[in-house]
Each structure stands twice: as C-alpha cells, then as structure tokens.
Amino acid sequence: MSRVVHFEIPANDTQRCESFYHQVFGWNFQKWDGPMEYWMVSTGSAARGIDGGMMKRQAPEQGVVNTIEVESLDAVVKKVLGQGGQVTVPRSAIPGIGWIAYCTDTEANLFGVLEPDESAK
C-alpha cells in the first residue's frame, strides 16, 4: 500500500509561512543547502506522522492539502485565527473518526485539522 511520506508547502512569503506553522503547530524549519530555495520541515519526533518541505510557489494554482492531527481542534482553530489564517469549513463530525475543520494559512494554502475520537484509536 502506498502512503504519504513527504509534503511541500508553496509560499509567496516564506518567512511569514514559516512563522505561521511554527506558531500554530510548533514545526521547525531549516534552510536546505541544495540548488534551490527550499526549507526542510520537521513536524516532530513521534513515530506517527510525516515530515515535509517548503518552497517558493512556482505557479499561482500550486497548492497542497494535508490533514494535520491535533489534540484539540478548537484550540488550534483559535491559534490559526490568531496567526492570520482563516477557517474555510468549520468543525464537523466524521463518524467513527473524530472532528475536522478546514483552514487556510497566511499563504492561502488549504489544510485540514483533525481531532481524532479517542474511542476510534
């Protein structure tokens, strides 16, 4: 079975984007020493989850949608709004899974935020 092992976040303003994800989720960014402007993104040290990358946006329609698991959906939505993001689809239930909301970051990238139902784990 194939699975997601990396993500990339396109950004018009990479410093603003880095600040957004660091403040909301605590992610760390490190500039890559490769041939292009690129930052490696570390989302944590837990065995569950993936790391990814960030790069300058290559085309206006370039986008990414990933879903991020959190402990408290309401707390994260509050942080998203406080850091200049927006909620595009409010909290809704996914029966047997948990609760999800869709937001945009400061670069207009869409992402999901999922609070799992403890009984579903």
N, CA, C and O atoms as a GROMACS GRO file, in nm:
protein
  484
    1MET      N    1   0.084  -0.117   0.000
    1MET     CA    2   0.000   0.000   0.000
    1MET      C    3   0.090   0.124   0.000
    1MET      O    4   0.186   0.131   0.076
    2SER      N    5   0.059   0.221  -0.084
    2SER     CA    6   0.133   0.347  -0.088
    2SER      C    7   0.082   0.442   0.018
    2SER      O    8  -0.037   0.438   0.052
    3ARG      N    9   0.168   0.529   0.072
    3ARG     CA   10   0.126   0.626   0.171
    3ARG      C   11   0.206   0.754   0.158
    3ARG      O   12   0.314   0.755   0.099
    4VAL      N   13   0.155   0.860   0.210
    4VAL     CA   14   0.222   0.989   0.205
    4VAL      C   15   0.347   0.983   0.293
    4VAL      O   16   0.340   0.941   0.408
    5VAL      N   17   0.461   1.025   0.238
    5VAL     CA   18   0.585   1.026   0.314
    5VAL      C   19   0.651   1.163   0.320
    5VAL      O   20   0.752   1.180   0.388
    6HIS      N   21   0.595   1.261   0.250
    6HIS     CA   22   0.654   1.395   0.245
    6HIS      C   23   0.546   1.491   0.196
    6HIS      O   24   0.456   1.452   0.123
    7PHE      N   25   0.557   1.614   0.236
    7PHE     CA   26   0.468   1.717   0.183
    7PHE      C   27   0.549   1.840   0.150
    7PHE      O   28   0.660   1.858   0.201
    8GLU      N   29   0.495   1.924   0.065
    8GLU     CA   30   0.557   2.052   0.033
    8GLU      C   31   0.453   2.162   0.044
    8GLU      O   32   0.339   2.147   0.000
    9ILE      N   33   0.494   2.272   0.103
    9ILE     CA   34   0.406   2.387   0.120
    9ILE      C   35   0.459   2.499   0.032
    9ILE      O   36   0.569   2.550   0.056
   10PRO      N   37   0.384   2.539  -0.070
   10PRO     CA   38   0.428   2.652  -0.151
   10PRO      C   39   0.399   2.782  -0.077
   10PRO      O   40   0.298   2.794  -0.009
   11ALA      N   41   0.489   2.881  -0.091
   11ALA     CA   42   0.471   3.008  -0.020
   11ALA      C   43   0.518   3.125  -0.104
   11ALA      O   44   0.623   3.119  -0.168
   12ASN      N   45   0.441   3.231  -0.103
   12ASN     CA   46   0.485   3.357  -0.163
   12ASN      C   47   0.583   3.428  -0.070
   12ASN      O   48   0.681   3.486  -0.116
   13ASP      N   49   0.556   3.423   0.060
   13ASP     CA   50   0.641   3.485   0.163
   13ASP      C   51   0.684   3.374   0.257
   13ASP      O   52   0.610   3.338   0.350
   14THR      N   53   0.803   3.318   0.234
   14THR     CA   54   0.847   3.201   0.310
   14THR      C   55   0.867   3.232   0.458
   14THR      O   56   0.842   3.145   0.542
   15GLN      N   57   0.911   3.350   0.492
   15GLN     CA   58   0.930   3.386   0.634
   15GLN      C   59   0.795   3.391   0.707
   15GLN      O   60   0.782   3.340   0.818
   16ARG      N   61   0.696   3.451   0.644
   16ARG     CA   62   0.562   3.458   0.703
   16ARG      C   63   0.503   3.319   0.716
   16ARG      O   64   0.439   3.288   0.818
   17CYS      N   65   0.522   3.234   0.616
   17CYS     CA   66   0.470   3.098   0.618
   17CYS      C   67   0.536   3.017   0.728
   17CYS      O   68   0.469   2.945   0.803
   18GLU      N   69   0.669   3.028   0.739
   18GLU     CA   70   0.742   2.958   0.845
   18GLU      C   71   0.690   3.000   0.982
   18GLU      O   72   0.668   2.914   1.068
   19SER      N   73   0.672   3.128   1.003
   19SER     CA   74   0.623   3.179   1.132
   19SER      C   75   0.485   3.123   1.163
   19SER      O   76   0.458   3.084   1.277
   20PHE      N   77   0.397   3.119   1.063
   20PHE     CA   78   0.261   3.068   1.082
   20PHE      C   79   0.264   2.924   1.133
   20PHE      O   80   0.204   2.895   1.237
   21TYR      N   81   0.333   2.834   1.063
   21TYR     CA   82   0.333   2.693   1.101
   21TYR      C   83   0.411   2.668   1.231
   21TYR      O   84   0.377   2.577   1.306
   22HIS      N   85   0.513   2.749   1.257
   22HIS     CA   86   0.585   2.734   1.383
   22HIS      C   87   0.496   2.777   1.501
   22HIS      O   88   0.491   2.708   1.603
   23GLN      N   89   0.428   2.889   1.487
   23GLN     CA   90   0.343   2.940   1.596
   23GLN      C   91   0.220   2.852   1.619
   23GLN      O   92   0.180   2.831   1.734
   24VAL      N   93   0.159   2.802   1.513
   24VAL     CA   94   0.037   2.722   1.527
   24VAL      C   95   0.067   2.578   1.570
   24VAL      O   96   0.000   2.526   1.659
   25PHE      N   97   0.165   2.513   1.507
   25PHE     CA   98   0.190   2.370   1.532
   25PHE      C   99   0.326   2.339   1.596
   25PHE      O  100   0.350   2.224   1.632
   26GLY      N  101   0.414   2.438   1.611
   26GLY     CA  102   0.545   2.414   1.670
   26GLY      C  103   0.645   2.350   1.574
   26GLY      O  104   0.748   2.298   1.619
   27TRP      N  105   0.617   2.352   1.444
   27TRP     CA  106   0.708   2.292   1.346
   27TRP      C  107   0.836   2.372   1.335
   27TRP      O  108   0.837   2.493   1.356
   28ASN      N  109   0.946   2.302   1.302
   28ASN     CA  110   1.076   2.367   1.284
   28ASN      C  111   1.119   2.362   1.139
   28ASN      O  112   1.096   2.263   1.069
   29PHE      N  113   1.180   2.470   1.093
   29PHE     CA  114   1.224   2.485   0.954
   29PHE      C  115   1.375   2.502   0.950
   29PHE      O  116   1.433   2.572   1.033
   30GLN      N  117   1.439   2.436   0.853
   30GLN     CA  118   1.583   2.452   0.834
   30GLN      C  119   1.612   2.470   0.685
   30GLN      O  120   1.570   2.389   0.603
   31LYS      N  121   1.684   2.578   0.653
   31LYS     CA  122   1.718   2.607   0.513
   31LYS      C  123   1.803   2.493   0.458
   31LYS      O  124   1.897   2.448   0.523
   32TRP      N  125   1.768   2.448   0.339
   32TRP     CA  126   1.838   2.340   0.271
   32TRP      C  127   1.957   2.396   0.195
   32TRP      O  128   1.948   2.507   0.142
   33ASP      N  129   2.068   2.323   0.189
   33ASP     CA  130   2.188   2.367   0.117
   33ASP      C  131   2.191   2.318  -0.027
   33ASP      O  132   2.298   2.302  -0.084
   34GLY      N  133   2.077   2.295  -0.086
   34GLY     CA  134   2.069   2.244  -0.223
   34GLY      C  135   2.068   2.354  -0.327
   34GLY      O  136   2.090   2.471  -0.295
   35PRO      N  137   2.042   2.316  -0.450
   35PRO     CA  138   2.049   2.411  -0.562
   35PRO      C  139   1.929   2.505  -0.574
   35PRO      O  140   1.928   2.593  -0.661
   36MET      N  141   1.828   2.489  -0.490
   36MET     CA  142   1.711   2.577  -0.497
   36MET      C  143   1.676   2.627  -0.358
   36MET      O  144   1.719   2.570  -0.258
   37GLU      N  145   1.596   2.735  -0.352
   37GLU     CA  146   1.548   2.787  -0.225
   37GLU      C  147   1.448   2.687  -0.168
   37GLU      O  148   1.340   2.668  -0.224
   38TYR      N  149   1.482   2.623  -0.058
   38TYR     CA  150   1.400   2.516  -0.003
   38TYR      C  151   1.429   2.504   0.145
   38TYR      O  152   1.543   2.521   0.188
   39TRP      N  153   1.327   2.474   0.223
   39TRP     CA  154   1.340   2.455   0.367
   39TRP      C  155   1.288   2.317   0.403
   39TRP      O  156   1.182   2.276   0.356
   40MET      N  157   1.362   2.244   0.485
   40MET     CA  158   1.314   2.117   0.537
   40MET      C  159   1.226   2.148   0.657
   40MET      O  160   1.258   2.236   0.738
   41VAL      N  161   1.113   2.076   0.669
   41VAL     CA  162   1.017   2.100   0.776
   41VAL      C  163   1.012   1.976   0.865
   41VAL      O  164   0.985   1.866   0.819
   42SER      N  165   1.038   1.998   0.994
   42SER     CA  166   1.030   1.890   1.092
   42SER      C  167   0.904   1.910   1.174
   42SER      O  168   0.885   2.014   1.238
   43THR      N  169   0.816   1.809   1.172
   43THR     CA  170   0.688   1.820   1.242
   43THR      C  171   0.690   1.753   1.379
   43THR      O  172   0.588   1.755   1.449
   44GLY      N  173   0.801   1.694   1.418
   44GLY     CA  174   0.811   1.631   1.549
   44GLY      C  175   0.892   1.504   1.544
   44GLY      O  176   0.939   1.464   1.437
   45SER      N  177   0.908   1.442   1.659
   45SER     CA  178   0.992   1.322   1.665
   45SER      C  179   0.912   1.194   1.686
   45SER      O  180   0.970   1.086   1.695
   46ALA      N  181   0.781   1.204   1.693
   46ALA     CA  182   0.698   1.084   1.714
   46ALA      C  183   0.705   0.992   1.592
   46ALA      O  184   0.727   1.037   1.480
   47ALA      N  185   0.685   0.863   1.616
   47ALA     CA  186   0.688   0.765   1.507
   47ALA      C  187   0.573   0.786   1.409
   47ALA      O  188   0.585   0.754   1.291
   48ARG      N  189   0.463   0.839   1.458
   48ARG     CA  190   0.346   0.860   1.373
   48ARG      C  191   0.355   0.996   1.305
   48ARG      O  192   0.388   1.096   1.370
   49GLY      N  193   0.325   1.002   1.178
   49GLY     CA  194   0.326   1.129   1.106
   49GLY      C  195   0.436   1.135   1.002
   49GLY      O  196   0.511   1.039   0.984
   50ILE      N  197   0.444   1.248   0.935
   50ILE     CA  198   0.544   1.267   0.830
   50ILE      C  199   0.608   1.404   0.844
   50ILE      O  200   0.553   1.493   0.908
   51ASP      N  201   0.725   1.419   0.784
   51ASP     CA  202   0.790   1.548   0.771
   51ASP      C  203   0.772   1.592   0.628
   51ASP      O  204   0.720   1.517   0.545
   52GLY      N  205   0.815   1.713   0.597
   52GLY     CA  206   0.794   1.763   0.462
   52GLY      C  207   0.888   1.874   0.427
   52GLY      O  208   0.997   1.885   0.483
   53GLY      N  209   0.846   1.959   0.335
   53GLY     CA  210   0.928   2.069   0.288
   53GLY      C  211   0.846   2.189   0.249
   53GLY      O  212   0.723   2.181   0.237
   54MET      N  213   0.915   2.301   0.229
   54MET     CA  214   0.852   2.426   0.186
   54MET      C  215   0.937   2.484   0.075
   54MET      O  216   1.060   2.474   0.079
   55MET      N  217   0.873   2.544  -0.024
   55MET     CA  218   0.946   2.605  -0.134
   55MET      C  219   0.872   2.727  -0.184
   55MET      O  220   0.755   2.747  -0.152
   56LYS      N  221   0.939   2.808  -0.264
   56LYS     CA  222   0.874   2.921  -0.326
   56LYS      C  223   0.767   2.868  -0.422
   56LYS      O  224   0.788   2.768  -0.491
   57ARG      N  225   0.652   2.936  -0.425
   57ARG     CA  226   0.544   2.896  -0.514
   57ARG      C  227   0.590   2.908  -0.660
   57ARG      O  228   0.645   3.012  -0.699
   58GLN      N  229   0.569   2.804  -0.738
   58GLN     CA  230   0.611   2.800  -0.878
   58GLN      C  231   0.504   2.849  -0.975
   58GLN      O  232   0.536   2.900  -1.082
   59ALA      N  233   0.377   2.834  -0.937
   59ALA     CA  234   0.266   2.875  -1.024
   59ALA      C  235   0.150   2.918  -0.935
   59ALA      O  236   0.135   2.866  -0.824
   60PRO      N  237   0.067   3.012  -0.982
   60PRO     CA  238  -0.043   3.061  -0.899
   60PRO      C  239  -0.139   2.952  -0.849
   60PRO      O  240  -0.191   2.962  -0.738
   61GLU      N  241  -0.162   2.850  -0.929
   61GLU     CA  242  -0.258   2.746  -0.890
   61GLU      C  243  -0.195   2.635  -0.805
   61GLU      O  244  -0.265   2.543  -0.764
   62GLN      N  245  -0.066   2.642  -0.779
   62GLN     CA  246   0.002   2.540  -0.700
   62GLN      C  247  -0.050   2.539  -0.557
   62GLN      O  248  -0.057   2.643  -0.492
   63GLY      N  249  -0.085   2.424  -0.510
   63GLY     CA  250  -0.137   2.415  -0.375
   63GLY      C  251  -0.115   2.277  -0.316
   63GLY      O  252  -0.069   2.185  -0.384
   64VAL      N  253  -0.147   2.265  -0.190
   64VAL     CA  254  -0.133   2.139  -0.120
   64VAL      C  255  -0.245   2.131  -0.017
   64VAL      O  256  -0.284   2.232   0.041
   65VAL      N  257  -0.295   2.013   0.005
   65VAL     CA  258  -0.392   1.992   0.112
   65VAL      C  259  -0.348   1.869   0.190
   65VAL      O  260  -0.346   1.758   0.138
   66ASN      N  261  -0.312   1.892   0.313
   66ASN     CA  262  -0.278   1.784   0.404
   66ASN      C  263  -0.365   1.800   0.527
   66ASN      O  264  -0.410   1.910   0.559
   67THR      N  265  -0.388   1.690   0.595
   67THR     CA  266  -0.466   1.695   0.718
   67THR      C  267  -0.371   1.671   0.835
   67THR      O  268  -0.290   1.578   0.834
   68ILE      N  269  -0.383   1.757   0.935
   68ILE     CA  270  -0.293   1.756   1.050
   68ILE      C  271  -0.370   1.712   1.173
   68ILE      O  272  -0.471   1.773   1.209
   69GLU      N  273  -0.323   1.606   1.238
   69GLU     CA  274  -0.388   1.556   1.360
   69GLU      C  275  -0.346   1.642   1.479
   69GLU      O  276  -0.227   1.672   1.497
   70VAL      N  277  -0.444   1.682   1.560
   70VAL     CA  278  -0.418   1.766   1.678
   70VAL      C  279  -0.494   1.710   1.798
   70VAL      O  280  -0.588   1.632   1.782
   71GLU      N  281  -0.453   1.751   1.918
   71GLU     CA  282  -0.523   1.708   2.039
   71GLU      C  283  -0.654   1.782   2.058
   71GLU      O  284  -0.754   1.723   2.100
   72SER      N  285  -0.655   1.913   2.027
   72SER     CA  286  -0.774   1.995   2.046
   72SER      C  287  -0.801   2.079   1.922
   72SER      O  288  -0.729   2.175   1.896
   73LEU      N  289  -0.902   2.042   1.848
   73LEU     CA  290  -0.938   2.115   1.727
   73LEU      C  291  -0.972   2.261   1.759
   73LEU      O  292  -0.928   2.351   1.689
   74ASP      N  293  -1.049   2.283   1.863
   74ASP     CA  294  -1.090   2.419   1.898
   74ASP      C  295  -0.970   2.507   1.933
   74ASP      O  296  -0.964   2.623   1.893
   75ALA      N  297  -0.874   2.453   2.007
   75ALA     CA  298  -0.755   2.530   2.045
   75ALA      C  299  -0.672   2.567   1.922
   75ALA      O  300  -0.621   2.678   1.913
   76VAL      N  301  -0.659   2.474   1.828
   76VAL     CA  302  -0.581   2.501   1.708
   76VAL      C  303  -0.652   2.601   1.617
   76VAL      O  304  -0.587   2.689   1.561
   77VAL      N  305  -0.783   2.590   1.603
   77VAL     CA  306  -0.859   2.687   1.523
   77VAL      C  307  -0.839   2.828   1.580
   77VAL      O  308  -0.825   2.925   1.505
   78LYS      N  309  -0.838   2.839   1.711
   78LYS     CA  310  -0.815   2.969   1.775
   78LYS      C  311  -0.675   3.022   1.740
   78LYS      O  312  -0.659   3.141   1.711
   79LYS      N  313  -0.574   2.935   1.741
   79LYS     CA  314  -0.438   2.974   1.703
   79LYS      C  315  -0.430   3.014   1.556
   79LYS      O  316  -0.366   3.112   1.521
   80VAL      N  317  -0.497   2.937   1.471
   80VAL     CA  318  -0.498   2.968   1.327
   80VAL      C  319  -0.550   3.110   1.306
   80VAL      O  320  -0.487   3.189   1.236
   81LEU      N  321  -0.662   3.142   1.367
   81LEU     CA  322  -0.721   3.275   1.353
   81LEU      C  323  -0.629   3.381   1.411
   81LEU      O  324  -0.617   3.490   1.354
   82GLY      N  325  -0.565   3.352   1.523
   82GLY     CA  326  -0.475   3.447   1.587
   82GLY      C  327  -0.348   3.474   1.508
   82GLY      O  328  -0.287   3.580   1.524
   83GLN      N  329  -0.309   3.381   1.423
   83GLN     CA  330  -0.188   3.398   1.342
   83GLN      C  331  -0.218   3.446   1.200
   83GLN      O  332  -0.129   3.447   1.116
   84GLY      N  333  -0.343   3.484   1.173
   84GLY     CA  334  -0.377   3.540   1.042
   84GLY      C  335  -0.434   3.442   0.944
   84GLY      O  336  -0.456   3.477   0.828
   85GLY      N  337  -0.460   3.318   0.986
   85GLY     CA  338  -0.524   3.221   0.899
   85GLY      C  339  -0.675   3.237   0.902
   85GLY      O  340  -0.728   3.323   0.972
   86GLN      N  341  -0.743   3.153   0.826
   86GLN     CA  342  -0.890   3.157   0.821
   86GLN      C  343  -0.946   3.016   0.829
   86GLN      O  344  -0.880   2.919   0.792
   87VAL      N  345  -1.068   3.005   0.876
   87VAL     CA  346  -1.141   2.878   0.875
   87VAL      C  347  -1.231   2.881   0.752
   87VAL      O  348  -1.315   2.970   0.738
   88THR      N  349  -1.213   2.784   0.663
   88THR     CA  350  -1.294   2.780   0.541
   88THR      C  351  -1.412   2.684   0.553
   88THR      O  352  -1.517   2.707   0.493
   89VAL      N  353  -1.395   2.578   0.632
   89VAL     CA  354  -1.503   2.484   0.662
   89VAL      C  355  -1.498   2.460   0.812
   89VAL      O  356  -1.400   2.406   0.862
   90PRO      N  357  -1.602   2.501   0.886
   90PRO     CA  358  -1.599   2.487   1.031
   90PRO      C  359  -1.602   2.342   1.078
   90PRO      O  360  -1.626   2.250   1.000
   91ARG      N  361  -1.577   2.325   1.205
   91ARG     CA  362  -1.576   2.195   1.271
   91ARG      C  363  -1.697   2.111   1.231
   91ARG      O  364  -1.810   2.157   1.236
   92SER      N  365  -1.671   1.987   1.190
   92SER     CA  366  -1.779   1.894   1.160
   92SER      C  367  -1.734   1.754   1.198
   92SER      O  368  -1.614   1.726   1.206
   93ALA      N  369  -1.830   1.668   1.223
   93ALA     CA  370  -1.800   1.532   1.268
   93ALA      C  371  -1.775   1.439   1.151
   93ALA      O  372  -1.839   1.450   1.046
   94ILE      N  373  -1.681   1.348   1.170
   94ILE     CA  374  -1.661   1.235   1.081
   94ILE      C  375  -1.691   1.113   1.167
   94ILE      O  376  -1.607   1.073   1.248
   95PRO      N  377  -1.809   1.054   1.152
   95PRO     CA  378  -1.850   0.943   1.240
   95PRO      C  379  -1.744   0.832   1.248
   95PRO      O  380  -1.695   0.782   1.147
   96GLY      N  381  -1.710   0.795   1.371
   96GLY     CA  382  -1.612   0.690   1.395
   96GLY      C  383  -1.468   0.733   1.381
   96GLY      O  384  -1.378   0.654   1.408
   97ILE      N  385  -1.443   0.858   1.340
   97ILE     CA  386  -1.307   0.907   1.319
   97ILE      C  387  -1.275   1.021   1.415
   97ILE      O  388  -1.176   1.015   1.488
   98GLY      N  389  -1.360   1.125   1.416
   98GLY     CA  390  -1.334   1.241   1.500
   98GLY      C  391  -1.399   1.366   1.443
   98GLY      O  392  -1.507   1.360   1.384
   99TRP      N  393  -1.332   1.479   1.462
   99TRP     CA  394  -1.385   1.608   1.416
   99TRP      C  395  -1.281   1.674   1.328
   99TRP      O  396  -1.161   1.666   1.355
  100ILE      N  397  -1.328   1.741   1.222
  100ILE     CA  398  -1.237   1.804   1.127
  100ILE      C  399  -1.284   1.945   1.095
  100ILE      O  400  -1.403   1.975   1.097
  101ALA      N  401  -1.189   2.031   1.066
  101ALA     CA  402  -1.215   2.164   1.011
  101ALA      C  403  -1.112   2.188   0.902
  101ALA      O  404  -1.003   2.131   0.906
  102TYR      N  405  -1.147   2.271   0.806
  102TYR     CA  406  -1.052   2.308   0.702
  102TYR      C  407  -1.020   2.455   0.716
  102TYR      O  408  -1.109   2.538   0.737
  103CYS      N  409  -0.893   2.486   0.704
  103CYS     CA  410  -0.844   2.623   0.724
  103CYS      C  411  -0.753   2.661   0.609
  103CYS      O  412  -0.711   2.576   0.530
  104THR      N  413  -0.722   2.790   0.600
  104THR     CA  414  -0.616   2.836   0.512
  104THR      C  415  -0.512   2.907   0.597
  104THR      O  416  -0.544   2.971   0.697
  105ASP      N  417  -0.387   2.895   0.555
  105ASP     CA  418  -0.278   2.963   0.623
  105ASP      C  419  -0.262   3.104   0.566
  105ASP      O  420  -0.346   3.150   0.488
  106THR      N  421  -0.156   3.172   0.603
  106THR     CA  422  -0.132   3.309   0.556
  106THR      C  423  -0.099   3.317   0.407
  106THR      O  424  -0.098   3.425   0.349
  107GLU      N  425  -0.072   3.201   0.346
  107GLU     CA  426  -0.040   3.196   0.203
  107GLU      C  427  -0.156   3.143   0.119
  107GLU      O  428  -0.139   3.113   0.001
  108ALA      N  429  -0.274   3.131   0.180
  108ALA     CA  430  -0.397   3.082   0.114
  108ALA      C  431  -0.391   2.934   0.081
  108ALA      O  432  -0.464   2.887  -0.007
  109ASN      N  433  -0.304   2.858   0.150
  109ASN     CA  434  -0.298   2.712   0.133
  109ASN      C  435  -0.405   2.648   0.222
  109ASN      O  436  -0.418   2.682   0.340
  110LEU      N  437  -0.479   2.557   0.164
  110LEU     CA  438  -0.584   2.487   0.236
  110LEU      C  439  -0.524   2.368   0.311
  110LEU      O  440  -0.440   2.296   0.256
  111PHE      N  441  -0.567   2.346   0.436
  111PHE     CA  442  -0.526   2.229   0.511
  111PHE      C  443  -0.638   2.186   0.604
  111PHE      O  444  -0.721   2.268   0.644
  112GLY      N  445  -0.639   2.058   0.638
  112GLY     CA  446  -0.736   2.005   0.732
  112GLY      C  447  -0.675   1.992   0.870
  112GLY      O  448  -0.554   1.971   0.884
  113VAL      N  449  -0.758   2.005   0.973
  113VAL     CA  450  -0.716   1.985   1.111
  113VAL      C  451  -0.811   1.882   1.171
  113VAL      O  452  -0.932   1.903   1.175
  114LEU      N  453  -0.756   1.770   1.217
  114LEU     CA  454  -0.835   1.657   1.264
  114LEU      C  455  -0.809   1.631   1.412
  114LEU      O  456  -0.694   1.615   1.454
  115GLU      N  457  -0.917   1.627   1.491
  115GLU     CA  458  -0.911   1.582   1.630
  115GLU      C  459  -0.973   1.443   1.632
  115GLU      O  460  -1.094   1.429   1.618
  116PRO      N  461  -0.889   1.339   1.651
  116PRO     CA  462  -0.945   1.203   1.648
  116PRO      C  463  -1.036   1.176   1.767
  116PRO      O  464  -1.015   1.228   1.877
  117ASP      N  465  -1.134   1.094   1.744
  117ASP     CA  466  -1.220   1.043   1.850
  117ASP      C  467  -1.136   0.940   1.925
  117ASP      O  468  -1.090   0.842   1.866
  118GLU      N  469  -1.116   0.960   2.054
  118GLU     CA  470  -1.032   0.870   2.133
  118GLU      C  471  -1.077   0.725   2.122
  118GLU      O  472  -0.993   0.634   2.124
  119SER      N  473  -1.206   0.701   2.110
  119SER     CA  474  -1.255   0.563   2.101
  119SER      C  475  -1.224   0.500   1.966
  119SER      O  476  -1.232   0.378   1.952
  120ALA      N  477  -1.189   0.582   1.866
  120ALA     CA  478  -1.160   0.532   1.733
  120ALA      C  479  -1.013   0.492   1.716
  120ALA      O  480  -0.977   0.427   1.618
  121LYS      N  481  -0.928   0.531   1.813
  121LYS     CA  482  -0.784   0.499   1.803
  121LYS      C  483  -0.755   0.354   1.828
  121LYS      O  484  -0.639   0.312   1.823
   0.00000   0.00000   0.00000
